[in-house]
Amino acid sequence: MKLGIYCPDWLLAWHNTDHKVMKMFSRMSEFSTMETSFVAARSYTMTFNINKIANRFFPVKTSIERHGLRKQGGNVDIIYHYGSPVNPNKFYNTVNNLPVFVTTGFMTDHFVNSLFGRTVNRQNEADALAKTLDQADRIHFHTLGGLRRFIQYRPEFKEKAINIPFFLPDLQINNSSAIEVYQAPAGVEILFVGSDGERKGLVELINALDILGKAYLQSYGVKVTIVSKKKPAPSCGFDLSWFKYLPHNQILKLMQRAPIFVLVPKMESYGLVLVEAMCNRCSIIADNDETRQEILDDTGLLITPGSSTLLAEKLRILIENRALREDLGNRAQMRASALFTPEIVAKQYSASFQSVIKNEI
């Protein structure tokens, strides 16, 4: 099966998360019999980047993107498009009636209302999204919650909607980390990873550490490591380790030795870092938004975001209860192994692509 990925094959904003996801997706061939290739014309990549820059400084109502396929684009079995097409008619006309699989999303009410600072009419949002998806052969959501929210407003899409998690080709189940951590003679390490600390809940974590107090944290041998742009400073005088940035492999090493991972964001679309923490058998404290509930189920401690008092209570529970840390970490890793490993996810995508090609929707 030949899969053609229709998206820019490079971005000036190289750190863009969506583009990183697409680069990972192109590695599907490492875990399946699929052949993957980027099939959008180079003119599309160039004008896509120009359009992004233009809209950043001089917002325009129309797009200047030039759609087109490379020569090999017409020889694929199915087209994959990440994100709802901005110009759906141009896109669908460009792919020459090839089967189309589109990944989209429909965020939680909490996320959308936090993003815009007001209550959003979700019916209007669903209607606008539907106009970009009605010509697709399959529409895909990374979460079951996102699928259900969209179908609630546009039930006619139910038959061709599917949910499959993110494909993370470098995700590995670390079976040694927990043994090494839990056999440590003393001390508990807490890890926070989030570039935008304010949005990711770093302020509340620092306040929670202040609530617990320096004497308490030292009495339990607590160590705290923060990876975030801004350096935090607990008012209680507790010393912590701070890194503005670390390479991904070093972050994974931190996860391997940290029995507690904290991410209680005010606003978060998904939370891929939580999946990595699960693979490393961390006991996790996260927010109780629907998406985190779907990722973690009952394998983490979920709280309302914005409350340092609640976070301090959960930290105290995990710091003092090694058995609970082990139990949560073990079950989180088992859940990650069953749902998120690249081998399992690749099979799900492959089966869905095949059903589209065979017109089995």
C-alpha positions as CSV (number, residue, x, y, z in Angstrom):
1,M,0.0,0.0,0.0
2,K,1.3,3.4,-1.0
3,L,0.4,6.3,1.3
4,G,0.8,9.9,0.0
5,I,1.1,12.5,2.7
6,Y,-0.2,15.9,1.5
7,C,1.5,18.5,3.6
8,P,4.5,20.8,3.4
9,D,7.7,18.7,3.6
10,W,9.5,21.5,5.4
11,L,8.5,24.5,7.5
12,L,10.4,27.7,8.4
13,A,8.9,27.2,11.9
14,W,10.8,23.9,12.3
15,H,9.6,23.6,16.0
16,N,5.9,23.5,14.9
17,T,4.3,20.6,16.7
18,D,1.9,19.7,13.9
19,H,4.8,19.4,11.5
20,K,6.7,17.3,13.9
21,V,3.7,15.0,14.1
22,M,3.7,14.8,10.3
23,K,7.4,13.9,10.2
24,M,6.7,11.1,12.7
25,F,3.8,9.9,10.7
26,S,6.0,9.6,7.6
27,R,7.9,6.9,9.5
28,M,4.8,4.6,9.5
29,S,6.7,2.4,6.9
30,E,9.1,1.3,9.7
31,F,6.2,-0.5,11.5
32,S,4.1,-1.7,8.6
33,T,4.2,-2.7,4.9
34,M,3.1,0.8,3.9
35,E,5.2,3.0,1.7
36,T,5.0,6.6,2.7
37,S,6.0,9.7,0.7
38,F,5.3,13.4,0.7
39,V,3.3,14.1,-2.4
40,A,2.4,17.8,-2.3
41,A,4.1,19.9,-5.0
42,R,7.1,22.0,-4.0
43,S,5.2,25.0,-5.0
44,Y,2.6,24.1,-2.3
45,T,5.4,23.9,0.4
46,M,6.8,27.2,-0.7
47,T,3.5,29.1,-0.8
48,F,2.3,27.5,2.4
49,N,5.4,29.0,4.3
50,I,4.9,32.3,2.6
51,N,1.3,32.3,3.6
52,K,2.1,31.5,7.2
53,I,4.5,34.5,7.4
54,A,2.1,36.8,5.7
55,N,-0.7,35.9,8.0
56,R,1.5,36.4,11.0
57,F,2.3,40.0,10.2
58,F,-0.5,41.0,7.8
59,P,-3.5,38.8,8.3
60,V,-5.3,38.2,5.0
61,K,-8.7,36.8,4.3
62,T,-7.6,34.7,1.4
63,S,-4.9,32.1,1.1
64,I,-2.1,32.3,-1.5
65,E,-1.3,28.6,-1.3
66,R,-0.7,26.9,-4.7
67,H,-2.0,23.4,-4.5
68,G,-0.5,20.6,-6.6
69,L,0.9,17.1,-6.7
70,R,4.4,15.9,-7.4
71,K,4.7,13.4,-10.3
72,Q,4.6,10.4,-7.9
73,G,1.5,11.8,-6.2
74,G,-0.9,10.2,-8.7
75,N,0.6,6.8,-8.1
76,V,-0.4,6.4,-4.5
77,D,-3.3,4.4,-3.2
78,I,-4.6,6.9,-0.7
79,I,-3.9,10.5,0.4
80,Y,-3.4,11.5,4.0
81,H,-4.0,15.1,5.1
82,Y,-3.2,16.2,8.6
83,G,-5.6,18.9,9.7
84,S,-8.8,20.1,8.0
85,P,-8.0,21.6,4.6
86,V,-8.0,25.4,4.6
87,N,-9.1,25.4,0.9
88,P,-11.1,22.2,0.7
89,N,-12.3,22.5,-2.9
90,K,-8.8,23.2,-4.2
91,F,-7.4,20.4,-2.1
92,Y,-9.9,17.7,-3.2
93,N,-9.7,18.8,-6.8
94,T,-5.9,18.5,-6.6
95,V,-5.8,14.9,-5.4
96,N,-7.7,13.7,-8.5
97,N,-10.4,11.7,-6.8
98,L,-8.0,9.5,-4.9
99,P,-9.3,8.2,-1.6
100,V,-8.7,10.8,1.2
101,F,-8.1,10.2,4.9
102,V,-8.2,13.5,6.9
103,T,-7.1,13.9,10.5
104,T,-9.0,16.6,12.3
105,G,-10.0,17.5,15.9
106,F,-12.8,18.9,18.0
107,M,-11.4,20.1,21.3
108,T,-13.1,20.0,24.7
109,D,-15.3,22.9,25.8
110,H,-12.8,23.8,28.5
111,F,-9.9,24.0,26.0
112,V,-11.9,26.1,23.4
113,N,-13.4,28.5,26.0
114,S,-10.0,29.0,27.6
115,L,-8.4,29.6,24.2
116,F,-10.9,32.3,23.2
117,G,-11.7,33.6,26.7
118,R,-15.4,33.2,26.1
119,T,-18.1,30.6,25.5
120,V,-18.0,29.4,21.9
121,N,-20.9,28.2,19.9
122,R,-19.8,24.6,19.2
123,Q,-22.6,24.0,16.7
124,N,-21.3,26.8,14.5
125,E,-17.8,25.4,14.9
126,A,-18.9,21.9,13.9
127,D,-20.8,23.2,10.9
128,A,-17.7,25.1,9.7
129,L,-15.5,22.0,10.2
130,A,-18.0,19.8,8.4
131,K,-17.7,21.9,5.2
132,T,-14.0,21.0,5.1
133,L,-14.6,17.3,5.7
134,D,-17.7,16.3,3.6
135,Q,-15.6,15.2,0.6
136,A,-13.2,13.1,2.7
137,D,-13.6,9.3,2.6
138,R,-12.5,9.0,6.2
139,I,-12.3,11.5,9.0
140,H,-10.0,10.7,11.9
141,F,-9.7,12.0,15.5
142,H,-6.9,11.3,17.9
143,T,-9.3,10.8,20.7
144,L,-12.7,9.1,21.1
145,G,-13.9,12.2,23.0
146,G,-13.1,14.5,20.0
147,L,-15.0,12.2,17.7
148,R,-18.0,12.0,20.0
149,R,-18.1,15.7,20.5
150,F,-18.1,16.4,16.7
151,I,-20.7,13.6,16.0
152,Q,-23.0,15.1,18.7
153,Y,-23.4,18.2,16.4
154,R,-23.0,16.5,13.0
155,P,-24.3,12.9,13.4
156,E,-24.3,12.3,9.6
157,F,-20.5,11.9,9.8
158,K,-20.7,8.9,12.2
159,E,-20.2,6.2,9.7
160,K,-16.9,7.5,8.3
161,A,-15.4,8.8,11.5
162,I,-12.7,6.9,13.4
163,N,-10.4,7.5,16.3
164,I,-6.8,6.3,16.5
165,P,-4.1,7.7,18.9
166,F,-1.0,9.7,17.8
167,F,1.6,7.7,16.0
168,L,4.8,8.0,18.0
169,P,7.6,6.0,16.3
170,D,10.2,6.6,19.0
171,L,7.9,5.6,21.9
172,Q,9.4,2.8,24.0
173,I,8.2,0.9,27.0
174,N,11.0,1.2,29.6
175,N,10.9,-1.9,31.7
176,S,14.0,-1.1,33.7
177,S,13.2,2.4,34.9
178,A,10.8,1.5,37.7
179,I,13.0,-1.2,39.1
180,E,15.9,1.2,39.4
181,V,13.8,4.0,40.8
182,Y,11.9,2.1,43.4
183,Q,14.9,0.3,44.7
184,A,16.6,3.6,45.4
185,P,17.5,3.9,49.1
186,A,15.8,7.2,49.8
187,G,14.3,10.3,48.2
188,V,11.6,11.1,45.7
189,E,12.1,13.0,42.5
190,I,9.3,15.2,41.0
191,L,9.6,16.1,37.3
192,F,7.9,18.9,35.3
193,V,8.3,19.4,31.6
194,G,6.6,22.2,29.8
195,S,8.1,25.0,27.7
196,D,5.3,27.4,28.5
197,G,5.4,27.1,32.2
198,E,2.6,29.5,33.0
199,R,0.1,27.7,30.7
200,K,1.3,24.2,31.7
201,G,0.7,24.8,35.4
202,L,4.3,25.6,36.7
203,V,3.1,28.5,38.8
204,E,0.7,26.2,40.7
205,L,3.4,23.6,41.1
206,I,5.8,26.1,42.7
207,N,3.0,27.4,45.0
208,A,2.2,23.8,45.9
209,L,5.9,23.2,46.9
210,D,5.7,26.4,49.0
211,I,2.5,25.0,50.7
212,L,4.4,21.8,51.6
213,G,7.3,23.8,52.8
214,K,11.1,23.4,52.6
215,A,11.3,21.4,55.9
216,Y,8.7,18.8,54.7
217,L,10.3,18.4,51.3
218,Q,13.8,17.9,52.7
219,S,12.5,15.4,55.3
220,Y,11.3,13.1,52.5
221,G,14.4,13.7,50.4
222,V,12.4,15.3,47.6
223,K,14.2,16.5,44.5
224,V,12.4,18.6,41.9
225,T,13.5,19.0,38.3
226,I,11.9,21.7,36.1
227,V,12.3,21.9,32.3
228,S,10.7,25.2,31.2
229,K,11.6,28.5,29.6
230,K,11.4,30.6,32.8
231,K,13.3,29.7,36.0
232,P,10.9,29.3,38.9
233,A,11.8,30.3,42.4
234,P,9.9,28.8,45.4
235,S,9.5,31.4,48.1
236,C,10.1,28.8,50.8
237,G,13.7,28.7,49.7
238,F,13.7,25.1,48.5
239,D,16.4,24.4,45.9
240,L,15.4,22.8,42.7
241,S,17.1,21.9,39.4
242,W,16.1,24.0,36.4
243,F,16.8,23.6,32.7
244,K,15.5,26.1,30.1
245,Y,15.8,23.3,27.4
246,L,16.9,19.7,27.2
247,P,17.2,17.4,24.2
248,H,14.4,14.8,24.1
249,N,16.7,11.9,25.0
250,Q,17.7,13.7,28.2
251,I,14.1,14.3,29.1
252,L,13.4,10.6,28.8
253,K,16.3,9.9,31.1
254,L,14.8,12.2,33.7
255,M,11.5,10.4,33.4
256,Q,13.3,7.1,34.0
257,R,14.4,8.2,37.4
258,A,11.5,10.4,38.5
259,P,8.7,8.5,40.1
260,I,6.4,11.5,40.0
261,F,5.5,13.5,36.9
262,V,3.4,16.6,37.2
263,L,1.5,18.4,34.4
264,V,-1.7,20.2,35.4
265,P,-2.1,22.7,32.5
266,K,-4.7,25.5,32.4
267,M,-5.1,24.7,28.7
268,E,-3.8,21.7,26.7
269,S,-5.0,20.2,23.5
270,Y,-3.6,16.7,24.1
271,G,-0.4,16.0,26.2
272,L,2.0,13.7,24.3
273,V,4.5,14.1,27.1
274,L,2.1,12.3,29.4
275,V,2.2,9.2,27.2
276,E,6.0,9.2,27.5
277,A,5.8,9.5,31.2
278,M,3.4,6.6,31.3
279,C,5.9,4.5,29.3
280,N,8.5,5.2,31.9
281,R,6.2,4.1,34.7
282,C,5.9,7.5,36.3
283,S,3.0,8.2,38.7
284,I,1.3,11.1,37.2
285,I,-0.7,14.1,38.5
286,A,-2.6,15.9,35.7
287,D,-5.6,18.0,35.0
288,N,-9.1,16.4,34.8
289,D,-10.0,17.7,31.3
290,E,-11.7,15.0,29.2
291,T,-8.7,14.4,27.0
292,R,-6.4,13.7,30.0
293,Q,-9.1,11.4,31.4
294,E,-9.1,9.5,28.1
295,I,-5.3,9.2,28.1
296,L,-4.8,8.2,31.7
297,D,-8.2,6.7,32.8
298,D,-7.6,5.7,36.4
299,T,-3.8,5.4,36.2
300,G,-3.1,8.9,37.4
301,L,-4.3,11.5,39.9
302,L,-6.5,14.0,38.1
303,I,-7.4,17.4,39.6
304,T,-9.0,20.7,38.6
305,P,-6.4,23.0,37.1
306,G,-5.4,26.2,38.8
307,S,-5.5,24.9,42.4
308,S,-2.1,24.8,44.2
309,T,-3.9,23.5,47.3
310,L,-5.2,20.5,45.5
311,L,-1.9,19.9,43.9
312,A,-0.1,20.0,47.2
313,E,-2.5,17.4,48.6
314,K,-1.9,15.0,45.7
315,L,1.9,15.6,46.0
316,R,1.8,14.8,49.7
317,I,-0.1,11.6,49.0
318,L,2.4,10.4,46.4
319,I,5.5,11.5,48.3
320,E,4.4,9.6,51.4
321,N,2.9,6.5,49.7
322,R,5.5,4.5,47.8
323,A,3.1,1.6,47.2
324,L,0.6,4.0,45.5
325,R,3.4,5.4,43.3
326,E,4.4,2.0,42.2
327,D,0.8,0.9,41.5
328,L,-0.1,4.0,39.5
329,G,3.2,3.8,37.6
330,N,2.8,0.1,36.8
331,R,-0.8,0.5,35.6
332,A,0.1,3.6,33.6
333,Q,2.8,1.7,31.8
334,M,0.5,-1.2,31.1
335,R,-2.1,1.2,29.6
336,A,0.5,2.9,27.4
337,S,1.8,-0.5,26.2
338,A,-1.7,-1.6,25.3
339,L,-2.8,1.7,23.5
340,F,0.0,3.9,22.4
341,T,3.0,1.8,21.2
342,P,3.9,2.4,17.5
343,E,3.4,-1.2,16.5
344,I,-0.2,-1.2,17.8
345,V,-1.0,2.2,16.4
346,A,0.5,1.5,13.0
347,K,-1.7,-1.6,12.7
348,Q,-4.8,0.5,13.4
349,Y,-3.9,3.1,10.8
350,S,-3.0,0.4,8.2
351,A,-6.3,-1.3,8.7
352,S,-8.3,1.9,8.4
353,F,-6.4,2.9,5.2
354,Q,-7.1,-0.5,3.7
355,S,-10.8,-0.2,4.5
356,V,-10.9,3.2,2.8
357,I,-9.1,1.8,-0.3
358,K,-11.5,-1.1,-0.5
359,N,-14.5,1.2,0.1
360,E,-15.5,-0.6,3.2
361,I,-16.8,2.5,5.1
